[in-house]
């Protein structure tokens, strides 16, 4: 582990200069971090099982810290996991995130239909108010006396996002985006990649009155050939104020970025047991005094009883399972190439009652190599809720899969060794192509399975793999 960085589950996107500095300050009602000292939290490197991290060392407070935090440069609620409908297996990701430090918000949605061998994915960026639709003060509830919510996009919007259908070439500046239909008011800006092609279209305003999806025309910019279409896109998350760890209702629409096939989600999640505070304390271990602008705060619900419906291209499946949610906020490194966070991560839900978040922080230029290990750290929680923060090791094994979209080679299996728990577990993806293939910022995230030994016993379980480098 090269330093005590917090884990960022999303990538940095370069938004055009026109948006920089537009975002207004957070409004009243958001939770603020206390100005309190942070207990020392050294990583355990011994070969025997340590004592748990004392509960008194946890700096977070539930349910208050489920809510939006004023002054946090980044904040998101991120649902992942494996759901089953009989013998059919689905991996999913539903993420709503704000990047106030970089003046945008985004949703990141994915579904892996394991039996069908299909992966659906979309990343959609929203521009900030007042010129854009993203209102940092109101996109998520910041008042713990009210019902909790986080919302990006809206089911009623005919223009909820865009798919770039051809990047074009030769652009020296972003082309103008014209949206035409029987409504009015929709607006967006284009973002170029580093090769002079169209990379993204950032939604500013959804407009109103459209009875059908409007057309998108791109003009100017000194290039040619770029095309795009408007799509619907939204994520809504809601939970009751009485206990927002229970009955978290999440609805989302995913229109695949490449095929435009639709997937809808209508899911309810309820946490069972104590929350999972990453590092055992919920705050990045090098912190000494709490500061939302400088520190990374991070907790998870790793035992969410999940039920609901996933509809894939018009076919609905009643699903259930035990899934995972991360709420992470605060500072996550810079946006430049040499300051952003890169990582390998494996989340595990084992059949012996342990849940594990295992992460290795990697440097610029890193590429996974079979048999080459990475020093890492693991947060573990046992069935009684006790938390441990210990050293570990990650080794890519098996083979690499090369993405036809990005050219990146991603490991398909990781050997995870946690000496203090006598753990040797192999985490293997269940579907090869689980990449968010965003131009200039690809990231691999998807469902996996775990098998191996832990505390001298054989274990299996569901898992999740991430690779960002």
N, C-alpha and C positions, 0 to 999 in steps of 0.2 A: 504494500500500500504506500503510494507516494504522496504522503500528506493526508490530512483529515478532511477531505472534501465531502460535501453532501452529494447524494445521488440525484442527478437530473434525469427525468424520464422522457424528456422531450428535447429536441434539437433546437439550435439557434437558427432563425431565418433572418436574412438581410432584407429589411423593409426599406423602400425607397425614401430618399431624403425628405420628400414632401410630407411624410408622416412624422418625422422625428420632432419631438418636443410638443406635439399637438395634444397629447393625453393630459387631461386635467387631473388634479390631485384627488385622492380618495375623499369621499364625503364622510359625514359623521356616522357613527354606529359600528364601525369596524373594530374588531378586537385588537388591542395593542399588546406588545410584549412588555412584561414587567422589567424594570431595571434591577434585576437581582443577580447575585453571583451564581455561577454554574459550578456544580461539584466536579472535582477532578474525575476523569473517566478514562483510565489507561486501558489499553487492549490487553487481554489475557493471552500470554504466549506460552504458558506451561502445557505439559503433556497430560495433565489430569483435569477432570471436570472441576471448574471453579465454583465458588459460591455465586448465587444470582446477584445481579446489580440491585442494590437496595431500592425499594419502591420509593423511598423518600428522595432519591436522586432524580426522579422524573420531573422535568420542568414544565410539562404540559398539563393541562387540566381539561377533563372531559365533563360535560359536553361543550364547554365554552370554545375550545380550540377546534371544534368542527366548523366554526364559522369563519367568514372572510376576515382577513387581517389588514388593517390600515398600515401602510408603509412597507408592505412586503413587495419587493421588486418582481417576484414571481410567486404564483400560487395555483395549485390545481388539485382536483379530485379525480382519481384515476382508477377505474374498475377494470380488472382483468380476471381471467381464470378459465376453467373448463366446465362446461355444462353438458348434460346428457339428456337425450330424448330416446329412451330405450337403449338400443345398441348404437345409436348415432351420437357422435361426439363433436362438440363445437368449442373452439377456443375463441375468446372475444376480448376486445379492448374498447372502452368507452371513456374518453378523456376530455375534460373541459379545463382550459388553462388560460391564465392571464399573465402577460409579460409587460407589466407597467413600466419597467426599466427600459424596454425597447419599443414601447408604444404599439403593442398589438395584443390580440387574443387569438386563440385557435382551438379547434376541435380536432381530435385524432381518433378515428373510428376504424375498427377492423373486425373481421370474422374469418376464422379458419374452419371450413367445413371438411373435417378430416376424411370422412368416408368418400366424399365426392372429389377430394383432391383440389378444392378451390379455396383461394384466399381473396377476400374482398377488403379494400382499404381506401381511405380518403383522409387527407389532411386539408383543413380549410382555415384560412386566415381571415380575421376580421379587423378592419381599421378602427381607430379610436375616435370617440366623440371629441369635439363637436362635429368634425367632418365625417366621421364614421359611426357605425352602429354600436360599437363596443363602449359601454358606459362603465368605467371602472368602479364607480361608487354603487352601482345597482345590479351588476351582473350576477352577484352572489350575495346572500344575506349576511350582514355583519353584526346583527343585533341578536344576542343569545336569548332575548326574551320573546323572540318571534320564531315561527316555523322556519326551518332552514331550507335554502334552495341554492342552486347554481344553474344558470341557463345561458347558452350560446346558441343563437338561431331560434327559429320559431316554426311550429308546424304549419302556420298559416302563410308563411312566406313562399311565394312562387320563385323568388330569387334568394336562395339561401347559400349559394356558393357557385363555384365554377370548375369545370374540367378543361384543361388545355388539351385539345385534340391534335394539334400540330404545333411544334415549337417555332417553326419558321427559321429564318437565318438573316444575318446582315444587319440586325438592329443595333444602332448606336445609342438610342434612347428608347424608353418605354413607349409603345404605341398607345394611342387613345383607345378607350373602351367605350363603345356605344351599345346601349341596351334598348331594344325596340320591341314593343308589344302593345296590347290594348290598355295597359296601365301606365303609370308614370312614377318618376322619382327614383328608380333604381340607379345606382352608380357604383363604380369600381375603378381600381387602378391596376395596371399591369406591372409585373416585376420580371426583369430579365435575368437569365443565367449568365455565367462567365464566358459563354461562347457566342453571345449575340442572339440567343433564341429566347422565346417566352418561357418563363419558369412557373410563375404563379399569377393568379389574379386575386387581389385582395378585395373583399366585399366592403364597401363603404355604407351604402344605404340599400335596403331591400325594396324600397318603393311600395306601392299599393295599387290595388285595382286590377291586377293581372289575372285573367281567367285561364290563361294557359302560359306555359313557359315561354318567355320572350327570347328573341334571337340576340346574339352577341356578335358585333362587328369590330374588328381591330384595324386601325388605320394610322398612318404616319410612322415615325420612328426610324425612317431610312431603310427599313428591312422589308421582308415580304414572307408570305406563307404561313404566318401564325393564325391559328383558328382556335375557338373555344366555344363551349356551350354553358348555359346557366343550368343549375340543378338546385333541388331542394336539399337542405341539410340542417340538422338541429340535434342538440342534446339538452334534455331537461332532467334535473335531479332535485328531488324534494324529500323532506323528512319532517316528522312532527317535532315541535319544540319540546314536548314532554320528555322525549328520548330520541335524539336524532341518530343514534347508533342502530335503531330498529326501524323497520318498515321504510327503508330508503327506496323510493320509487324512481326508477330511471327509464326514460323513454328516449329513443334516438332513431334517426333515419340516416342510413349509410347508402350513398350512391357511389358505386365503385368508380375510382378515378379513371380506370381504363375502359371498362366495358359498359359503364353506366347501369349495370344491374343493381337492383334495389334490395336492401336488407333492412328490416325494421326490428327494433328491440322494445319490449315492454316487460321489465324485470323488477322484482322487489327483493331487497337484501336486508337481513337482520343479523347483526353481530352476536356471536355467542361467546361469552367470556371476556376476559380483560383485553383491552387494546394491546397491540404490538408496538412498543416504542423502540424505534430503530436506535441502535447503539445502547439500548437499555435505558436511556434517559430522554430520548426524543429530540436532542439537540446535538449538532456536530461537535465531536469530542474536543477540538482545540478551543472552543468557546470558553471565555472566562466570565463575561457579563453579557446577559441577553441583549441582542440587538437585531431587530428584524431586517435591517439594511445590510448587516454584515454576516449573520449566522444562518445556517440551514436547519430548519425544524422539520421533523419527519416522523409520522406514525402511520400505522396500518391497521385495518381490520382484516385479519387473516383467516377468520372462521365465519364468513358470512353465509348464512343459510339462504340460498337463492332459488327463486321460482319465477316462472313467467313464460313468455312466448317470444320466440325468434321466428321471423317470417323471411324466408329466403326465396327471392324471385317468385313470390305469390304463394308459396307453400309454407304453412305454419307448423311449428313444432313446439309442443309443451315441454319445457326443459326444467331441470333442477340440478343442484349441486352445491358444493361449498366453494366459495370464491373469495376474492381478495380485493381490498381497496386501499390505495395510498392517498393520504393527504399530505402534501409536501409544500412548504412555503419558505420565503426568505431569500437568501442570497445563494446563487448557483454558479458562480464564476462569471467571467466576462464573455463577450460575444466574438472576440477576436480568435484567430486560429490557435494562438499559443496560450489562451487563458480559459477556453471553454472546457467543460468536464467531459471526459470520455470514459466508458466503462464496459465491463462484462458483468452480467448479473444473472443469478439463478435464484428464483423464489421457489420454495418447496413446501408442500403440505403432505407430511408423511403419515403413514397409517399407524404409527406408534404414538400419535398425538402431538408431535413436535411440528412447529412451523419454523422455517428458516429463510432469512434473506441474506444471501451471500454475494459480495460485490468485490470486484477488483478494479481499481482506478488505474487507467493506462495513459500514456503520454502521446503527444502528437507524433504521427507517423507509424503508430502501432498497427500491425496486421496480425490476426490470429495465425499461429503456426502449430501444426500437429506435433504434440509432444513437448512444446515449450510452455513452461508454467508461468503463472502470474501470482504474486503475493496478493492476498485478499483479506477481508474481514467478514465475519459472520455474526449476525444477531440471531439468536435462537430463543424460542419460547416453548416451554413444556406444557403438558396438558393442564397443569395447575395454574398457568399464567406467569410463572417465573421466567425472567429474561436474563440472557447471558450475551456478553460481547467478547469475542475471541478471534484469534488469528486463524487463517485458513489458507488454502492454496487451490487455484483453478488451473487445470491443464486441458486444452483442447485435445480430443482423441477422435479416432475414427477417420472422418474425412471432412473436407471443406466443400461447401456448395457455392458456386459462383453465380451471382445474380446477373441475368441477362440485361437488367435495366441499369444498374449502377456499375457493374464490373467488380464489386466487392466480393471477396471470398469469406463466407461466414462459416464458423464451426457448427457442426450438426450435433455434436456431443461434447459435454464437458465432464471431466472427472473432478469432483469436489472432495477435498480432503480437509477434515477438521480434527486435528490430532487430539485436542482435549476432550472430544466426545467419541474418540475411536471410530470416526465416521469416514467412510469411503463410498461415496454415492456418485453414480453416473446419471447425468441429466441429458435426455435425448429428445430432440424435436420430434413432433408427430406429423409435421408437414414441412417439406423443404422450403418452399417459397412463402416466407412470412415477413417480407420486407416492406416497410414504408418507403417507396421508391421516389422520394422527393428530390428534385434536381438540386445538387449541391449539398444536400443534407440527408442522405439515406440513413435509416436505422432499422435494425432487425429486432422484432418483438413477436413472440408467439408461444403457443401451447407446447408443452413438453411432458414427458414422464420421467419419474425418478425411480431408481432401483439400486440397492447396494446394502451396506451394513452400517449400523449405528448403535453405539454402546454394546457391541458384540452380538447384535441381533439383526436378522434380515429385515429390510424395510422396502416398501414401495410407496408411490404416491403420485399426485399431480404436481406439475411444476410449470414454470414460466422462464423463458430465456430472453435476455436482451443483449444486444451487441451494438455499441456506438463507438466508432473510431474514425 
